[in-house]
Amino acid sequence: MKFFVTFICLLVLAKVNAEVYFKDYFTDADWEARWKESKHKSDYGKWILTAGKFYNDEEQDKGLKTSEDAKFYAISSKFDKFSNEDKDLVIQFSVKHEQNIDCGGGYIKLFPSALQSEDMHGDSQYNIMFGPDICGPGTKKVHVIFHYKGKNLLIKKDIRCKDDETTHVYTLIVKPDNTYEVLIDNAKAQSGSLETEWDFLEAKEIKDPDQSKPSQEEWDEREKIPDPDATKPEDWDKPEHIVDPDATKPDDWDEDMDGEWEAPMIDNPDYKGEWEAPMIDNPDYKGKWVHPMIANPAYVADDKLYLYEDIGAIGLDLWQVKSGTIFDNFLITDDIQTAKDECDKIMKETVVGEKKMKEAKEEEDRKTAEAESEDDDEDEEDVADDESDEGLDEPEDLDEPEDELDQTEDEEEQDEAKQEKDEL
């Protein structure tokens, strides 16, 4: 019991000592005082604060949304600078590509405190770049880029990002033992060693420049060789094609007209191809030659690859073809569990709520479409009925010839009566 109480106390103490360097969930209307748009270019895209089309809580789920197509975007927020020396560095934020993005960035950058927010641009030096990037079906990856001694280093592994219209939480953990972990929605997407998976340092070993591959006489790499004692059988050589022994000259063959008759050629069943000596194990085989390695004199160990002495700003510096991405739930801390707890809450509340709202809207649209389709069918039936009714009136026109016939008969009768009268 005493151990359990002590354990709980340690957990509480760890929670109390956790540092949250930056947190912005946009739960108030004062975001423009905290976030500054760059004026490095005059035509940056406009940011708006919104929860989007689908959400759990319209106020709590608001975030920064890109609102203009085919634009660069640049905005940043500064905070008290800190160093992650001997501490975990946890960077977390959410991305919702509500526009079903075709090409555009969804990543953030951490900057040194010297960043001039109003002049931030694509070449501004940053410490870390992290987050999803999508451009067509071929590029759907999570960037993890570290700045080290004047170079921006890309991760060697491929990390697949999410490309649907739902909110997803991206988390990068950089540890003081020079390891890292990437989480998407609190599930591990990748992890490993900084030194192994980025080119921070020169290779520990290089090929010995004083060594070169020996000649075949010195180093025979052939596992098999032709048997030097083998000889070609005397009856081996046979022609590949022979005259068809069953062929006969046609009865109607006219040599004067058709020329001299020749029997057709066929494949020789006894043909064995080009003779090659059978292969045997090479008695002089030494295995595959491997270039000897030596220690690289340019390699210098560094146990502080993870370290950034000055972190003081976070920014969104990206391009989007189709706008509509919403960035939210920014968190920078040294406590992994705090970030995981925050992510769990987002997944259980925000994501669940927005999915329900989206499904309800899709169901409503489906019913509306069905109703409109039924109305269209009824309109078509009405038109068909009208056309049918018009068709029934047509026989009335047939009476006209009968009237004309009656009129003609009357006139003839009148003429006959007049003629009879005259005769009388």
Secondary structure as UniProt FT lines:
FT   HELIX           2..17
FT   STRAND          20..24
FT   HELIX           31..34
FT   STRAND          35..37
FT   STRAND          47..50
FT   TURN            58..61
FT   STRAND          63..66
FT   STRAND          71..82
FT   TURN            85..86
FT   STRAND          89..97
FT   TURN            98..99
FT   STRAND          103..105
FT   STRAND          108..111
FT   TURN            113..114
FT   HELIX           117..119
FT   TURN            122..123
FT   STRAND          128..135
FT   TURN            136..138
FT   STRAND          139..148
FT   TURN            149..150
FT   STRAND          151..154
FT   STRAND          167..175
FT   TURN            176..178
FT   STRAND          179..184
FT   TURN            185..186
FT   STRAND          187..193
FT   HELIX           194..197
FT   STRAND          205..207
FT   TURN            209..210
FT   TURN            216..218
FT   STRAND          224..226
FT   TURN            228..229
FT   TURN            234..235
FT   STRAND          241..243
FT   TURN            245..246
FT   TURN            251..252
FT   HELIX           255..258
FT   STRAND          265..267
FT   TURN            269..270
FT   STRAND          279..281
FT   TURN            283..284
FT   STRAND          293..295
FT   TURN            297..298
FT   TURN            303..306
FT   STRAND          311..320
FT   STRAND          325..333
FT   HELIX           336..345
FT   HELIX           346..351
FT   HELIX           352..393
FT   HELIX           394..398
FT   HELIX           399..423
//
